[in-house]
């Protein structure tokens, strides 16, 4: 998915914008643009969520659930599937457990 773009969109995000047969439902450049937005959003939310967890004492599941509820609002600027992807990516960045993440193997 390059079409002139240097952004590598991960398969997990491509799946958000693909149909049941794995075909993109939007132009590749639009998917790359949406990926950039969602990745930036996840990166931006890391410090805020870490702060809520530490300062307020909310457990990690609750912090992620709050983020998801906020991102699911109509005016959030992301689709429901994108919101789920952002929260899963956020958990990955924070190294917090999340049902969408597979546990790291080895040790």
C-alpha positions in Angstrom: 0.0 0.0 0.0 2.4 2.7 -1.0 1.1 4.4 -4.2 3.7 7.1 -3.7 3.4 7.3 0.1 6.2 6.4 2.4 3.8 5.4 5.2 3.6 1.7 5.9 0.1 0.9 7.1 0.0 -2.1 9.4 -2.2 -5.1 8.5 -4.3 -4.5 11.6 -5.3 -1.1 10.3 -5.8 -2.2 6.7 -8.3 -4.8 8.1 -10.3 -1.9 9.6 -10.8 -0.6 6.0 -11.2 -3.9 4.2 -14.3 -6.0 3.3 -14.8 -9.6 4.1 -12.7 -10.6 1.1 -9.8 -8.4 2.2 -10.3 -5.7 -0.4 -9.9 -2.1 0.6 -13.2 -0.2 1.0 -11.5 3.2 0.5 -8.7 4.4 -1.7 -5.2 3.4 -0.4 -4.1 7.0 0.0 -7.2 7.7 2.2 -6.5 4.6 4.3 -2.9 5.8 4.8 -4.2 9.2 5.8 -6.7 7.7 8.3 -3.9 5.5 9.6 -1.7 8.6 10.2 -4.5 10.3 12.1 -5.3 7.3 14.2 -1.6 6.5 15.0 -1.1 10.2 16.0 -4.1 10.1 18.2 -2.9 6.9 20.0 0.5 8.4 20.5 -1.0 11.7 21.8 -3.2 9.9 24.3 -0.4 7.9 25.9 0.7 10.5 28.4 -2.8 11.6 29.2 -3.9 8.0 29.9 -0.8 7.2 31.9 -1.5 10.4 34.0 -5.1 9.3 34.6 -3.9 5.9 35.7 -1.3 7.3 38.1 -2.8 10.5 39.4 -6.5 9.5 39.6 -5.8 5.8 40.4 -8.1 4.4 37.7 -7.1 0.9 36.6 -5.8 0.4 33.1 -9.0 -1.3 31.9 -11.1 1.6 33.1 -8.8 4.2 31.4 -9.0 2.3 28.1 -12.7 1.9 28.4 -13.1 5.7 29.0 -11.0 6.4 25.9 -13.1 4.1 23.8 -16.3 5.7 25.0 -14.9 9.1 24.1 -13.7 8.1 20.7 -17.1 6.4 20.0 -18.8 9.8 20.2 -20.1 11.1 16.8 -17.9 14.2 16.9 -14.7 12.3 17.7 -13.6 12.2 14.1 -13.0 8.5 13.9 -15.2 5.6 13.0 -16.2 3.0 15.6 -13.7 0.5 14.1 -11.0 3.1 14.1 -11.8 4.0 17.7 -11.3 0.3 18.6 -8.0 0.3 16.7 -6.8 3.4 18.4 -7.5 2.0 21.9 -5.9 -1.3 21.1 -2.9 0.6 19.8 -2.9 2.8 22.9 -2.8 -0.3 25.1 0.1 -1.6 23.0 2.0 1.6 23.4 1.4 1.7 27.1 2.2 -2.0 27.5 -1.2 -2.5 29.2 -3.3 -5.6 28.9 -6.1 -5.4 26.4 -8.3 -8.1 24.9 -7.3 -7.0 21.4 -3.6 -7.7 22.1 -2.0 -11.1 22.1 0.3 -11.6 25.1 4.0 -11.4 24.4 5.6 -14.8 24.3 8.9 -15.8 25.8 10.5 -14.0 28.7 
